[in-house]
């Protein structure tokens, strides 16, 4: 598992270079790819399905990317796109097309559904984390505004 995780980090590093990510963000993005692959293999090894493992890994990558974006003051996409690359079901897409071209319609249909489920779970994990964080920060902002308004009203009444 260590070699696979290292390969995921190197692959993420290569994609990050292609995406023109510079400096410390390059290393942070690579760590995100390694973290995503490690979590995927961990959950897969503990009996979860491929789709569920990808979903949980995308949640972990999304939380990591959102955190790094705030800490290093960079766009979230800098980290999340690169970190998801090792999990993208590219091989499954290839084999799906191979089966379709080879004339195995039922196998191609099954593989299409599996590939779409994997890709959808990655996207859904990102959406869940992003939405929850937006709700959290909106609520935090609303609470601050309400407290400030109450404070001003109390000051005005004195």
N, C-alpha and C positions, 0 to 999 in steps of 0.2 A: 504494500500500500504506500510505503514511503516513496518508492520510485515513481509510482503513478502520480502522487501528489507533487513531487518535484517536476515531473513532466508537465503537469497542469500549470504550475507556476511559470515555467519557461515558456509554454505556449501562450499564456496570458501576457507575459512580458513582451513576446514577439508581436502580438496583436496590439498591445498598448503602444509599442514603437510605431507600428503602422498607422495608428490613430493619432500620432504626433503628441503623445503625452510625454511630458518632460519632468526631469528632476525627481524629487522624492515621491511624487504622485505615481511614477512608473513602478517603483517598488511596492507602494501601497496597493496599487491595482493588481500586481502579481500575487501579493499575499491574499488578496480577495479571491483570485482564481484558485489558489491552492486550498484555501479554506472551504470554498464551495465544493471542490472535488473531494476533499477529505470528508466533509459532512455527508456528501452523496454516497460515497463508498461505505461510510460508517453505518448509515441508516439502511442501506441495501444489504449489508452484511448482517444486520440484526433483524432480518425478516420482513422489512417493509417492501412494498412493491416499487417498481422503477418510477412510476408516476408520483407516488407519495414521497419517495426519497428526493426526487427532483423538486417537488413543491417545498419541502422543508428546507432543502439546500438553497432554493431561491429566496426563501424568507430570511435565512441566515445571511446570504450575500447582500440582500437589500438592506437589512439592518446595519451590516458592516459598512456598506457604501454610503448610506445616509449619515452614519456617524462620522466616517472619514471626510465626507463632504463638508460637514460643519466644522470639524477640527482643523482641516487643512484649507478651508475657505476655497473650495473648488466645486464645480458642478457635479451633481450626483452621477450624471451619465459618464463622467470621466472614469469612475470606478466600476459602476454597475455593468456597463456594456462589456468592458474587458473581462471582468470577473465571471460573467455568464458564458463566455465562449467555450470553456471546457465542457459545459453541460449541454450545449446545443446539440440536438440529435442529428448531426450531419450524416453519420454512418447509417442511421435508420432511414434517412431520406434517400440515401444512395441505394440501399437494398430495396426500398419500396419501389423506386423507379426501375431497378433491375428486374424485379418480379413482374412489374407491369409490362415492361418491354418483352420479357420472356414469355408472356402470355398466361401467367398464373394469376388470374383475376382475383380469386378468393384470397390467396396469400397476400397479394398486393393490397387488397381492401383492408385486411386485418392489420397489415403493417402501416397502412395510411392512418388508420384510427389510432394505433399505438403511438405513432410519431406525432400526430396532432395532439394527443393527450399529453405527451411529454412536453411539447412546446407550449401548450396551453397552461400546464402547471407552472412552468417557469414564468410566464407572463402574469398569471394569477397571483403568484407569490409576490412579485414586484408591486402589483396593484394593491394588494392587501396592506403591505407595509407602508407604501406611499399614502394611501388613503387614511390609515390609522394615524400616521404622523401629522397629516394635514388637519384631521379632526382634533388631535391633541393640542397642536399649536394654536388653532383657532379658538379652542376652549380656553386655553391659557391666556390668550389675548383678550378674550371677552371678560374673563374673571378680573384681569388687571384693570380693564376699562370700567367695570362695575365698581371695583374697590375705589378707584380714583374718583369716580362720580359721587360715591357715597361720602368719601372724605371731603370733597368740595362742598357737598350739601351740609355736612356737619360743621365745617368751617364757616359757611355762610350763615347758619343758624345761630352761631355764637356771637 
